[in-house]
């Protein structure tokens, strides 16, 4: 029912997901798209952290003590990945990128 609503909203932009002209949507069909989205989020986060200068790194370490900053962002990303794993039925061993589950 929700898939039909999304297809209607997307109109011409809706990807073709049919078999023998009968719509056969399954969430597993979105695994590649979900992986690409999650990978982009992780890579952007890593890039941001990697570009931190000395003062940013020190501030990040202090923020970690309070559960904020880049560590909090990593925790949020991990929660999103866990929920995505369930939604599109990734295997339990799925990792977005090495060393980031």
Phi, psi and omega in degrees: 000312178295324179298318178300320178295317179296317178300318180296316180294323182282336178050241183292342181274356181289128177293146179285121180227064183232160178226121182053041179063012176248129182291124182232061181290136170221144181298332179299335179295342182266004184303314182296316179296318179295317178301314181299319179295312180297320179298319178296318178299312182296315182295321178294320178297313179299320179297315180299314180295319181293335181270003180292138175274183184305313183292322177296319179295320178295316179297321179296320178295320178293317179298328179301324179301332182255010178072030181238185176074210186296329178294319177295321177296318178299318178297319178296315178299317179299321178294319178297317179298317180298317179292320178296322179302320180286316185299311184261007175059050171294154175296156181300335181272004183299135172229139179295309179212154180309139179067018175216102184267000000 
